[in-house]
Amino acid sequence: MAIQTEAIVFTAPGQVAVQPVLLPEPGPGEVGVRTVYSGVSLGTERHNLLGTYNLGGKGRMADRVQEVYPFLSGYQKSGIVDRVGSEVRSLKPGDRVMLSRTRLLDKELEEHSWCGHTGYSVVPEKEAWLLPDGADLEEAALFVMAGVGLHGTRLSGIRAGDVVAIFGQGMIGQMFAQAARLRGARTLACDLIERRVAASSLYSADLAVNAAKEDFATAVRREAPGGADVVADTTGIARMFPQCLDIVRSEGKIVLQGYYPDPIVIDFHAAHSKRVAVFFPCAWDDPGQIAQLLGEKKLAIKPLITHRLSYRQAPEAYRLILEHPEEVISMVFHWEE
């Protein structure tokens, strides 16, 4: 018997609705999870909604509207297990978990969607990650944001004592800064939005600069005259690469941590003369590690949540993201009244 739940659906570029969808009953190796919170990935979902997300050589979403929309966006949520299949051993009803997506009865819709913002989920046991007692469900709904930062810092090999400079203090930039500090690095960050700079100063970076008021390169060179050991761009703006190259030290590392719908042009000779290594992180690190860090309270996510809305408010929430992105650091939808 099918399970009906509600979902946030991008029905066309720029259009958002809350609509019912059907899920299958959990199979022997699957669990059913009642969503409590789902987290918004502001930059990526904005691209999904506008149709500017690049489909990897197949053009942008807006170029293939008939194939792509309707699109179930989102890829991070938390909830409570309430059904388990006969072969499930690691989870039981009542367990708190974080997860990414759900299965759908409509396989075509499932195949081209991400299926994150739904009121209920059916997933294989291994795709629902148990949360320890100390973990907060609201923070867990943004676990991918934390995992992206952890992945970028691990991939680039950040070490204790490194000076790390970060462009952008949206959620990805904040999480990258926190992950770098967990590795013992000194983190310097900048943004053009004062709200993000202030939050970063409190929770994420050792030094946060409003780049509209102070030159970030000057601030970095005060701390590291030869340049930063690692420079991360989290803005998703392709033209930021020369600025990264300007403040990285010789034989340093650049991490392109944002999502870039536009091509990045690299001046070979400038990069060649500094002998830099460039990293292109994609996806996130071990969810089990993220769950452990959440349980140990080693990540500050909750104070960075600026907007908490009912899933029924999704159309106005995404309107805010499109029209006033500077007002939001991170956002979650709650699914229980």
Secondary structure as a PSIPRED ss2 file (coil, helix, strand):
# PSIPRED VFORMAT (PSIPRED V4.0)

   1 M C   1.000  0.000  0.000
   2 A C   1.000  0.000  0.000
   3 I E   0.000  0.000  1.000
   4 Q E   0.000  0.000  1.000
   5 T E   0.000  0.000  1.000
   6 E E   0.000  0.000  1.000
   7 A E   0.000  0.000  1.000
   8 I E   0.000  0.000  1.000
   9 V E   0.000  0.000  1.000
  10 F E   0.000  0.000  1.000
  11 T E   0.000  0.000  1.000
  12 A E   0.000  0.000  1.000
  13 P C   1.000  0.000  0.000
  14 G C   1.000  0.000  0.000
  15 Q E   0.000  0.000  1.000
  16 V E   0.000  0.000  1.000
  17 A E   0.000  0.000  1.000
  18 V E   0.000  0.000  1.000
  19 Q E   0.000  0.000  1.000
  20 P E   0.000  0.000  1.000
  21 V E   0.000  0.000  1.000
  22 L E   0.000  0.000  1.000
  23 L E   0.000  0.000  1.000
  24 P C   1.000  0.000  0.000
  25 E C   1.000  0.000  0.000
  26 P C   1.000  0.000  0.000
  27 G C   1.000  0.000  0.000
  28 P C   1.000  0.000  0.000
  29 G C   1.000  0.000  0.000
  30 E E   0.000  0.000  1.000
  31 V E   0.000  0.000  1.000
  32 G E   0.000  0.000  1.000
  33 V E   0.000  0.000  1.000
  34 R E   0.000  0.000  1.000
  35 T E   0.000  0.000  1.000
  36 V E   0.000  0.000  1.000
  37 Y E   0.000  0.000  1.000
  38 S E   0.000  0.000  1.000
  39 G E   0.000  0.000  1.000
  40 V E   0.000  0.000  1.000
  41 S C   1.000  0.000  0.000
  42 L H   0.000  1.000  0.000
  43 G H   0.000  1.000  0.000
  44 T H   0.000  1.000  0.000
  45 E H   0.000  1.000  0.000
  46 R H   0.000  1.000  0.000
  47 H H   0.000  1.000  0.000
  48 N H   0.000  1.000  0.000
  49 L H   0.000  1.000  0.000
  50 L H   0.000  1.000  0.000
  51 G C   1.000  0.000  0.000
  52 T C   1.000  0.000  0.000
  53 Y C   1.000  0.000  0.000
  54 N E   0.000  0.000  1.000
  55 L C   1.000  0.000  0.000
  56 G C   1.000  0.000  0.000
  57 G C   1.000  0.000  0.000
  58 K C   1.000  0.000  0.000
  59 G C   1.000  0.000  0.000
  60 R E   0.000  0.000  1.000
  61 M H   0.000  1.000  0.000
  62 A H   0.000  1.000  0.000
  63 D H   0.000  1.000  0.000
  64 R H   0.000  1.000  0.000
  65 V H   0.000  1.000  0.000
  66 Q H   0.000  1.000  0.000
  67 E H   0.000  1.000  0.000
  68 V H   0.000  1.000  0.000
  69 Y C   1.000  0.000  0.000
  70 P C   1.000  0.000  0.000
  71 F E   0.000  0.000  1.000
  72 L E   0.000  0.000  1.000
  73 S C   1.000  0.000  0.000
  74 G C   1.000  0.000  0.000
  75 Y C   1.000  0.000  0.000
  76 Q C   1.000  0.000  0.000
  77 K E   0.000  0.000  1.000
  78 S E   0.000  0.000  1.000
  79 G E   0.000  0.000  1.000
  80 I E   0.000  0.000  1.000
  81 V E   0.000  0.000  1.000
  82 D E   0.000  0.000  1.000
  83 R E   0.000  0.000  1.000
  84 V E   0.000  0.000  1.000
  85 G C   1.000  0.000  0.000
  86 S C   1.000  0.000  0.000
  87 E C   1.000  0.000  0.000
  88 V C   1.000  0.000  0.000
  89 R C   1.000  0.000  0.000
  90 S C   1.000  0.000  0.000
  91 L C   1.000  0.000  0.000
  92 K C   1.000  0.000  0.000
  93 P C   1.000  0.000  0.000
  94 G C   1.000  0.000  0.000
  95 D C   1.000  0.000  0.000
  96 R E   0.000  0.000  1.000
  97 V E   0.000  0.000  1.000
  98 M E   0.000  0.000  1.000
  99 L E   0.000  0.000  1.000
 100 S C   1.000  0.000  0.000
 101 R C   1.000  0.000  0.000
 102 T C   1.000  0.000  0.000
 103 R C   1.000  0.000  0.000
 104 L C   1.000  0.000  0.000
 105 L C   1.000  0.000  0.000
 106 D C   1.000  0.000  0.000
 107 K H   0.000  1.000  0.000
 108 E H   0.000  1.000  0.000
 109 L H   0.000  1.000  0.000
 110 E H   0.000  1.000  0.000
 111 E H   0.000  1.000  0.000
 112 H H   0.000  1.000  0.000
 113 S C   1.000  0.000  0.000
 114 W C   1.000  0.000  0.000
 115 C C   1.000  0.000  0.000
 116 G C   1.000  0.000  0.000
 117 H C   1.000  0.000  0.000
 118 T E   0.000  0.000  1.000
 119 G C   1.000  0.000  0.000
 120 Y E   0.000  0.000  1.000
 121 S E   0.000  0.000  1.000
 122 V E   0.000  0.000  1.000
 123 V E   0.000  0.000  1.000
 124 P E   0.000  0.000  1.000
 125 E H   0.000  1.000  0.000
 126 K H   0.000  1.000  0.000
 127 E H   0.000  1.000  0.000
 128 A E   0.000  0.000  1.000
 129 W E   0.000  0.000  1.000
 130 L E   0.000  0.000  1.000
 131 L C   1.000  0.000  0.000
 132 P C   1.000  0.000  0.000
 133 D C   1.000  0.000  0.000
 134 G C   1.000  0.000  0.000
 135 A C   1.000  0.000  0.000
 136 D C   1.000  0.000  0.000
 137 L H   0.000  1.000  0.000
 138 E H   0.000  1.000  0.000
 139 E H   0.000  1.000  0.000
 140 A H   0.000  1.000  0.000
 141 A C   1.000  0.000  0.000
 142 L C   1.000  0.000  0.000
 143 F H   0.000  1.000  0.000
 144 V H   0.000  1.000  0.000
 145 M H   0.000  1.000  0.000
 146 A H   0.000  1.000  0.000
 147 G H   0.000  1.000  0.000
 148 V H   0.000  1.000  0.000
 149 G H   0.000  1.000  0.000
 150 L H   0.000  1.000  0.000
 151 H H   0.000  1.000  0.000
 152 G H   0.000  1.000  0.000
 153 T H   0.000  1.000  0.000
 154 R H   0.000  1.000  0.000
 155 L H   0.000  1.000  0.000
 156 S C   1.000  0.000  0.000
 157 G C   1.000  0.000  0.000
 158 I C   1.000  0.000  0.000
 159 R C   1.000  0.000  0.000
 160 A C   1.000  0.000  0.000
 161 G C   1.000  0.000  0.000
 162 D C   1.000  0.000  0.000
 163 V E   0.000  0.000  1.000
 164 V E   0.000  0.000  1.000
 165 A E   0.000  0.000  1.000
 166 I E   0.000  0.000  1.000
 167 F E   0.000  0.000  1.000
 168 G C   1.000  0.000  0.000
 169 Q C   1.000  0.000  0.000
 170 G C   1.000  0.000  0.000
 171 M H   0.000  1.000  0.000
 172 I H   0.000  1.000  0.000
 173 G H   0.000  1.000  0.000
 174 Q H   0.000  1.000  0.000
 175 M H   0.000  1.000  0.000
 176 F H   0.000  1.000  0.000
 177 A H   0.000  1.000  0.000
 178 Q H   0.000  1.000  0.000
 179 A H   0.000  1.000  0.000
 180 A H   0.000  1.000  0.000
 181 R H   0.000  1.000  0.000
 182 L H   0.000  1.000  0.000
 183 R C   1.000  0.000  0.000
 184 G C   1.000  0.000  0.000
 185 A C   1.000  0.000  0.000
 186 R E   0.000  0.000  1.000
 187 T E   0.000  0.000  1.000
 188 L E   0.000  0.000  1.000
 189 A E   0.000  0.000  1.000
 190 C E   0.000  0.000  1.000
 191 D E   0.000  0.000  1.000
 192 L C   1.000  0.000  0.000
 193 I C   1.000  0.000  0.000
 194 E H   0.000  1.000  0.000
 195 R H   0.000  1.000  0.000
 196 R H   0.000  1.000  0.000
 197 V H   0.000  1.000  0.000
 198 A H   0.000  1.000  0.000
 199 A H   0.000  1.000  0.000
 200 S H   0.000  1.000  0.000
 201 S H   0.000  1.000  0.000
 202 L H   0.000  1.000  0.000
 203 Y H   0.000  1.000  0.000
 204 S C   1.000  0.000  0.000
 205 A C   1.000  0.000  0.000
 206 D C   1.000  0.000  0.000
 207 L E   0.000  0.000  1.000
 208 A E   0.000  0.000  1.000
 209 V E   0.000  0.000  1.000
 210 N E   0.000  0.000  1.000
 211 A C   1.000  0.000  0.000
 212 A C   1.000  0.000  0.000
 213 K C   1.000  0.000  0.000
 214 E C   1.000  0.000  0.000
 215 D C   1.000  0.000  0.000
 216 F H   0.000  1.000  0.000
 217 A H   0.000  1.000  0.000
 218 T H   0.000  1.000  0.000
 219 A H   0.000  1.000  0.000
 220 V H   0.000  1.000  0.000
 221 R H   0.000  1.000  0.000
 222 R H   0.000  1.000  0.000
 223 E H   0.000  1.000  0.000
 224 A C   1.000  0.000  0.000
 225 P C   1.000  0.000  0.000
 226 G C   1.000  0.000  0.000
 227 G C   1.000  0.000  0.000
 228 A E   0.000  0.000  1.000
 229 D E   0.000  0.000  1.000
 230 V E   0.000  0.000  1.000
 231 V E   0.000  0.000  1.000
 232 A E   0.000  0.000  1.000
 233 D E   0.000  0.000  1.000
 234 T C   1.000  0.000  0.000
 235 T C   1.000  0.000  0.000
 236 G C   1.000  0.000  0.000
 237 I C   1.000  0.000  0.000
 238 A H   0.000  1.000  0.000
 239 R H   0.000  1.000  0.000
 240 M H   0.000  1.000  0.000
 241 F H   0.000  1.000  0.000
 242 P H   0.000  1.000  0.000
 243 Q H   0.000  1.000  0.000
 244 C H   0.000  1.000  0.000
 245 L H   0.000  1.000  0.000
 246 D H   0.000  1.000  0.000
 247 I H   0.000  1.000  0.000
 248 V E   0.000  0.000  1.000
 249 R E   0.000  0.000  1.000
 250 S E   0.000  0.000  1.000
 251 E E   0.000  0.000  1.000
 252 G E   0.000  0.000  1.000
 253 K E   0.000  0.000  1.000
 254 I E   0.000  0.000  1.000
 255 V E   0.000  0.000  1.000
 256 L E   0.000  0.000  1.000
 257 Q C   1.000  0.000  0.000
 258 G C   1.000  0.000  0.000
 259 Y C   1.000  0.000  0.000
 260 Y C   1.000  0.000  0.000
 261 P C   1.000  0.000  0.000
 262 D C   1.000  0.000  0.000
 263 P C   1.000  0.000  0.000
 264 I C   1.000  0.000  0.000
 265 V C   1.000  0.000  0.000
 266 I C   1.000  0.000  0.000
 267 D C   1.000  0.000  0.000
 268 F H   0.000  1.000  0.000
 269 H H   0.000  1.000  0.000
 270 A H   0.000  1.000  0.000
 271 A H   0.000  1.000  0.000
 272 H H   0.000  1.000  0.000
 273 S H   0.000  1.000  0.000
 274 K H   0.000  1.000  0.000
 275 R C   1.000  0.000  0.000
 276 V C   1.000  0.000  0.000
 277 A E   0.000  0.000  1.000
 278 V E   0.000  0.000  1.000
 279 F E   0.000  0.000  1.000
 280 F C   1.000  0.000  0.000
 281 P C   1.000  0.000  0.000
 282 C C   1.000  0.000  0.000
 283 A C   1.000  0.000  0.000
 284 W C   1.000  0.000  0.000
 285 D C   1.000  0.000  0.000
 286 D C   1.000  0.000  0.000
 287 P H   0.000  1.000  0.000
 288 G H   0.000  1.000  0.000
 289 Q H   0.000  1.000  0.000
 290 I H   0.000  1.000  0.000
 291 A H   0.000  1.000  0.000
 292 Q H   0.000  1.000  0.000
 293 L H   0.000  1.000  0.000
 294 L H   0.000  1.000  0.000
 295 G H   0.000  1.000  0.000
 296 E C   1.000  0.000  0.000
 297 K C   1.000  0.000  0.000
 298 K C   1.000  0.000  0.000
 299 L C   1.000  0.000  0.000
 300 A C   1.000  0.000  0.000
 301 I C   1.000  0.000  0.000
 302 K H   0.000  1.000  0.000
 303 P H   0.000  1.000  0.000
 304 L H   0.000  1.000  0.000
 305 I C   1.000  0.000  0.000
 306 T C   1.000  0.000  0.000
 307 H E   0.000  0.000  1.000
 308 R E   0.000  0.000  1.000
 309 L E   0.000  0.000  1.000
 310 S E   0.000  0.000  1.000
 311 Y H   0.000  1.000  0.000
 312 R H   0.000  1.000  0.000
 313 Q H   0.000  1.000  0.000
 314 A H   0.000  1.000  0.000
 315 P H   0.000  1.000  0.000
 316 E H   0.000  1.000  0.000
 317 A H   0.000  1.000  0.000
 318 Y H   0.000  1.000  0.000
 319 R H   0.000  1.000  0.000
 320 L H   0.000  1.000  0.000
 321 I H   0.000  1.000  0.000
 322 L H   0.000  1.000  0.000
 323 E H   0.000  1.000  0.000
 324 H C   1.000  0.000  0.000
 325 P H   0.000  1.000  0.000
 326 E H   0.000  1.000  0.000
 327 E H   0.000  1.000  0.000
 328 V C   1.000  0.000  0.000
 329 I C   1.000  0.000  0.000
 330 S C   1.000  0.000  0.000
 331 M E   0.000  0.000  1.000
 332 V E   0.000  0.000  1.000
 333 F E   0.000  0.000  1.000
 334 H E   0.000  0.000  1.000
 335 W C   1.000  0.000  0.000
 336 E C   1.000  0.000  0.000
 337 E C   1.000  0.000  0.000
